[in-house]
Amino acid sequence: MSQKYNNLMDIIYERKSVRKFDPAYKIDRATIDEMLTEATQAPSSSNLQSWRFMVIQDDETKKNIQKFSFNLQQIETSSALIAVIGDTEAYHNIDEIYHRNLEAGFIDQVNMERQISNAKALYPNAPFEARLNIANFDAGLISMQFMLIAKAKGLDTVCMGGFDKDQFAKQFGLDKRYVPLVLIALGKAAAPAYGSTRLPLEDLMLQPANNK
């Protein structure tokens, strides 16, 4: 396996978007599941964890996805393709999540009941677009977490949003509550990633308007 990293800053700066993977390199499913479990420590809106995953390692399936994903080489050559899928009805898990928090001692009965009541008043009644926006935000958090975990283990990734999401949903028979959001190609780089620069912080800072 590639070099492993222990220092967080090394991981952050060494992680790059790889677009050419070694097609002969394989990652066992247990390792991928372990990485996804670690990634689920990411925060999410009201802890509803609206992310869902699909792990795709079959070569033919990856080729089919590649056809409606701009024919991106990294899809076919990756060891695995991780689809991050948003659950726009994650509110169905409100009771289970908060009862688990109670059982783990992270919350008391009064606060559990209050948070359940608040969540049930908000999420089921929110418009679909609002719930989709939440799922998109949560998907971004867990996707970044997963890519950093992969780098820490000496693996490489690239995150992709440019694919036909409707075609993906149709291909895998997803219920309408589940929306494909991100594809993450995972594997071992066969060529160095392109370097990239970042704008200086002063160019990114916005000054608050004068409210006088």
N, C-alpha and C positions, 0 to 999 in steps of 0.2 A: 504494500500500500504506500501511497505517497507520504511525504513528511507530515507528521502530526504536530499540532500547535497547542500550547498550553496557555500562553499569554493572550488575554483578550485583545489587546491592541494589535498584536501580530495577526490575529485572526481577522480583525476588521480590515486591516490594510492589505493583507494577502488575498482576501476573498475577491475574486474577479469573475466576470461573466465569461465562462468558457463556451466556445461554439464548435469545438472539435474534440470529440471524446474517443477513447480507445474502444472500439466495438467488441474487442475480445475480453475486456475487463468485466467481470461479473461481481455483483454484490448480492449476498444472500438476503432473503426476505426478512430473517430475524434481525439483521443489522438495520435494515430500513425501518422496521417496526419500532425498534429501540429508539432510533433517531426521531421518529414521529412522536413517540411518547414523550421524549424530552422536549420536543418543540411545543407540545400542548401546555407547557408551563407559561406560554405567552399570555398576556392579558387579553381580555375580550369584554365586550359591552355587557355589563351586569353579570359577568362570568357565565354567559349563556353558551359560549363556545360554539358559535355558529359555523365553524369550519367542519367539513367532512373531507375524506381523502379517498382517492382511488390510486392504487399502485399498479402500474402497467409495465411488465417486463417482457411480455411476449413480442417477438420481433415483428410478426405480421400485424399485430394490433398497432404497434408503433408506426409502421409504414402507412397504415390506413389513416391514422391521425395526422401524419405528415402531409398527406394529400390536401387536407383542408387547413393546413397551418403554414402556408407560404413555402412549403417544401423545405422546411428548415432542417439542415443536416444534423443538428444536435439532437433532434428527436429520435432519429433512427439509430444513431451511434451511441446514445446514452445507455448506461447499464439499467436504468429505470426511469420511468416518467411518473412524476407525482402530480396528480391532478388535485388542486385545492378547490373544493366545491362549497359554495355558500348555502347554508340551510336557512331559507327565509322564514321558516316556521320553527326556529329553535326554541321558541317559547313553550313548546310542548314538553320541554325538559325542565321547566321551572321548578316544579315540586321536587323532582329527583335531585337536582343540583343542590338546592338549598337544604334539603334533608340530609344529604351527604355532608354538607358543611357542618350541620348540627351534630351529626354522629362523630365527626372528626374533632369536635370541640372548637371549631373556628368561629362559632356564632352561638348565641343563646336562643332559647325558644321565642322570646319576645321579638328579638331582631329578625329571626328567621321568618316569623309570620308577617312582620311588617314589610320585609323585602319581597316576599312572595306576593303579597297584596299589591305592592307598588309595581312589580314587574308584570303581573297579570292585568293590571289596569292600563299599562303602557303598550306592551309589545303586540298582543293580539289585535289591538285596535289601531295600530299604526298602519299607514298605507304601505302597499307592497314596495314602492320605491324607497321609502324610508328604511324598511327592513333590509332591502337589498344594499343600500348604502352602508348600513351597519355591517352586513356580511362582508362587503368589499373591504372595509376598514380592518375588520378582524383578520381577513385573509392576508392582508399586507403584513400585519404584525407577525402572524405565525409563519408566513413564507420567509421573512427575513430571519426569524429565529432558526428555522430549519436550515437555511443556507449557511448560517454561522456555525451551527452544530456540525454540518457536513464538512466545512473547512477545518474545524477543530479535529476531525477524525482523518484529515488528509485527503478528503474527497472534494470534487469540484461540482459546480452547479451553474445553471443559467435559468433565470426566471423569465417566463414568456406570457404576455397577455394577448399577443396577436395571433389568435386562432379563431375559427368559426365556432363560437360557443353553442349556437343552436344546433349545428351539425354534430358537435360532441355529445350534447344532451340526447339527440336522436340516436346516435350510434350506440349509446350505452343505456338507452331506455330510462332516462332519469325522469322522475316525477317532477312536475312543474315547480314544486317548492325548492328543488335543488338546482342551483345555477352554477355552471362551471365558471371559475374566475381566473385561475392562474394554472399554468403548467410549469413544473420545475424539472428540468433534465438533470439527472444525477449520474455521476460516473467519475472516471479518471481522465484528466486532460491528456489529449494526444498532441497538443500544440499549446504554446503559451497563449494566455488570453491577451487581448489588446489592452494596452495601458489606457488610462483616461484621467483627465484632470477634473478638478472641482473648482467652482467659482470661489473667490475669497469670501470670507464671512461678511465683510463689510458690504459686499454686493448683494447679500441675501437678507440683510437686516432692513426691515421697514420701520419707519418712524411713526409713532402714533400721531394722529391728527390733533391739532390744538383745539380743545373743547371749550375754549373761552367764548 
